[in-house]
Amino acid sequence: MAKISPEKIGKYKVVSVIAKGGMGIVYKAIHPTLKRYIIIKKLTMRGNPELRERFKREAEILLDLRHRNIVHMFDYFVEAGSHYIALEFVDGMSLDKLLVKTKKLSCQTAMLIFRDACKALLYAHENGIVHRDIKPGNILISSHGEIKLADFGIASSEKEAETNLTQDGSTLGTPSYMPPEQFSKTKKVDNRADIYAMGVMLYEMVTGKKPFSGSFSPETILQIQKGKFTSPEKIEASVDRTIKK
């Protein structure tokens, strides 16, 4: 029997369930004061200390990041032993869904998205935060054309100088957008990894293809480490000279 959504979570009235996964549930809700839609993320694997700490750290990071191109956090709270984050609801779609729909974007549209995503990333970096999972799925585009950088779930502080591994040795991130050092067990991941991922994302926007495949296979990792990919203008002749650089 399907589990019925709660009517309220904390002070927020729940409207619907947006998504469910192995680690959590995402609800659409209404902010009681602002009278606007918000998103509530619930961590369901609360028995996992590492995930719980990562979830809490995401809230701490977002609390310090106030930028028009970064998804705004309203609240972090614990109720009945479960951890929740209340976030801005972006009425639109993610960049990856847009790319599924359109396959690729014009250079002009791609650069507009890229510009605003870079503004968000620069602000995060200036505040000592490395996102570590830049990809089209974490770039939200509102119905008014606003760009929002989302999901700081595996973000870290540059001061912490972390490797990209969990306690059990699993690699964090999305393979297609990861630089060579992000596959390493010893090298630290800094803001250059985010810049690299932004370049991969721009390539994908204008060509409709990723420069590298999306698997964790040794072949893909070797390809990334050697930097072997097809030049974008060989896939899409109309790619602007500025983008090719």
C-alpha positions in Angstrom: 0.0 0.0 0.0 1.4 3.4 -1.0 2.4 5.7 1.9 0.2 8.8 2.1 2.0 12.1 2.2 1.8 14.0 5.4 -0.5 17.1 5.5 2.1 19.1 7.3 5.9 19.0 7.8 6.9 21.4 10.5 5.1 24.6 9.8 4.7 23.9 6.1 1.6 22.5 4.4 2.5 19.7 2.0 1.0 19.9 -1.5 2.5 16.8 -3.2 5.4 14.4 -3.5 7.8 15.5 -6.3 10.3 12.7 -6.1 11.4 9.7 -4.1 14.8 8.1 -3.9 16.9 5.7 -1.9 18.2 8.5 0.3 15.2 10.8 0.6 11.9 12.3 -0.4 11.2 15.7 -2.0 7.9 17.5 -1.3 6.2 20.5 -2.7 4.8 22.6 0.1 3.5 26.1 0.9 5.4 28.6 3.1 2.9 29.8 5.8 4.2 33.4 5.9 5.3 34.0 2.3 2.3 32.1 0.8 4.5 30.7 -1.9 5.5 27.2 -3.0 8.7 25.8 -1.6 10.5 22.5 -1.8 11.2 20.3 1.3 13.9 17.7 1.1 13.6 14.9 3.7 16.5 12.6 4.5 15.1 9.1 4.9 18.4 7.3 5.5 18.7 9.0 8.9 20.6 5.9 10.3 23.5 6.7 8.1 25.8 9.1 10.0 27.8 10.1 6.9 24.7 11.0 4.9 23.2 12.8 7.9 26.3 14.9 8.3 26.4 15.7 4.5 22.7 16.7 4.6 23.4 19.0 7.6 26.5 20.5 5.9 24.4 21.2 2.8 22.1 23.3 5.0 25.1 25.1 6.6 26.6 25.9 3.2 23.3 27.2 1.8 22.7 29.3 4.9 25.8 31.4 4.0 25.1 31.6 0.2 22.8 34.4 -0.7 22.8 34.9 -4.5 20.1 35.4 -7.1 21.5 32.5 -9.1 21.7 30.0 -6.2 18.6 28.2 -4.9 17.6 29.9 -1.7 17.3 28.0 1.6 14.5 29.0 4.0 14.9 26.5 6.8 16.6 23.5 8.2 14.9 21.5 11.0 14.5 18.1 12.6 11.1 16.6 13.3 10.4 13.2 14.8 14.0 12.3 14.2 13.9 13.1 10.5 16.0 15.9 9.0 14.5 18.4 6.5 15.7 21.3 4.4 13.2 23.9 3.0 14.3 25.4 -0.3 13.1 27.8 -3.0 10.8 26.2 -5.5 11.9 27.0 -9.1 8.9 26.8 -11.4 10.5 25.6 -14.6 12.8 22.7 -15.6 16.4 21.6 -15.2 19.0 22.0 -18.0 19.2 18.3 -18.5 15.5 18.1 -19.2 15.8 21.0 -21.6 18.6 19.2 -23.4 16.5 16.0 -23.7 13.8 18.1 -25.2 15.9 20.2 -27.6 19.1 18.0 -28.0 21.3 21.1 -28.2 21.1 24.8 -27.7 22.1 27.8 -29.9 25.4 29.4 -28.9 23.6 32.5 -27.7 21.2 30.6 -25.4 24.0 28.4 -24.1 26.2 31.4 -23.3 23.3 33.1 -21.4 22.8 30.0 -19.2 26.6 29.5 -18.9 27.1 33.2 -17.8 24.5 33.1 -15.0 25.7 29.7 -13.8 29.2 31.0 -13.7 28.1 34.0 -11.6 26.6 31.6 -9.0 29.8 29.5 -9.1 32.1 32.5 -8.8 30.1 33.6 -5.7 30.3 30.2 -4.2 34.1 30.0 -4.8 34.6 33.5 -3.4 32.9 32.2 -0.2 35.2 29.1 -0.1 32.7 26.6 -1.4 33.4 23.9 -4.0 30.2 22.5 -5.5 31.7 19.2 -6.7 28.7 18.1 -8.8 28.2 20.7 -11.5 26.0 19.1 -14.3 22.9 20.0 -16.3 20.6 18.3 -13.7 21.8 20.8 -11.1 21.1 23.9 -13.2 17.5 25.0 -12.9 15.8 27.3 -15.4 12.7 29.1 -14.2 9.7 29.9 -16.4 11.0 33.5 -16.5 14.4 32.4 -17.7 16.2 32.8 -14.4 19.1 30.4 -13.8 19.6 28.8 -10.5 22.5 26.6 -9.3 21.1 23.8 -7.1 22.0 20.7 -5.0 25.0 21.4 -2.7 24.6 17.9 -1.3 28.3 16.9 -1.8 29.7 20.5 -1.7 32.7 21.1 0.5 34.7 24.0 2.0 38.0 24.7 0.4 39.4 24.8 3.9 38.5 21.2 4.4 40.5 20.2 1.3 38.6 16.9 1.0 39.3 14.1 -1.4 36.3 13.0 -3.5 35.6 9.8 -1.6 33.0 8.7 0.9 34.0 6.7 4.0 33.4 3.4 2.2 35.7 4.5 -0.7 32.9 5.4 -3.2 33.6 8.3 -5.6 31.3 11.3 -5.3 30.2 13.2 -8.4 29.0 12.4 -11.9 31.6 10.7 -14.1 31.0 12.7 -17.4 31.7 16.0 -15.6 34.6 15.0 -13.4 38.2 16.1 -14.0 41.0 13.5 -13.6 41.8 14.4 -10.0 38.2 13.7 -9.0 38.7 10.0 -9.7 41.8 9.9 -7.4 41.9 8.5 -3.9 44.6 10.8 -2.8 44.3 14.2 -4.7 42.2 17.0 -3.1 39.3 18.5 -5.1 39.2 22.3 -5.3 37.3 24.9 -7.3 39.1 23.9 -10.5 37.0 20.8 -10.6 33.9 23.0 -10.8 35.4 25.1 -13.6 36.3 21.9 -15.6 32.7 20.7 -15.2 31.3 24.0 -16.4 33.4 23.6 -19.6 32.0 20.1 -20.1 28.5 21.4 -19.6 29.0 24.2 -22.2 30.4 21.6 -24.7 27.3 19.5 -24.2 24.9 22.5 -24.6 26.3 23.5 -28.0 27.0 20.1 -29.5 24.3 17.9 -27.9 26.9 15.4 -26.9 29.2 14.9 -23.9 32.9 15.0 -24.6 33.3 11.7 -22.5 30.8 8.9 -21.8 29.0 8.7 -18.5 30.3 5.4 -17.1 32.9 4.7 -14.4 34.7 2.3 -16.8 38.5 2.3 -17.0 38.3 3.4 -20.7 36.3 6.5 -19.8 38.6 7.4 -16.9 41.7 7.0 -19.2 40.0 9.1 -21.8 39.4 11.9 -19.3 42.9 11.6 -17.9 44.4 12.0 -21.4 41.9 14.8 -22.3 40.9 13.1 -25.5 37.7 14.4 -27.0 36.3 15.6 -30.3 36.7 19.3 -30.9 33.2 20.9 -30.7 33.2 22.5 -34.2 33.7 19.0 -35.7 30.4 18.0 -34.2 28.6 21.4 -34.7 30.0 23.7 -37.3 28.1 26.7 -36.0 29.9 26.7 -32.7 31.2 30.3 -32.0 35.0 30.8 -31.9 34.8 32.2 -28.4 33.3 29.0 -27.1 35.8 26.8 -29.0 38.6 28.5 -26.9 
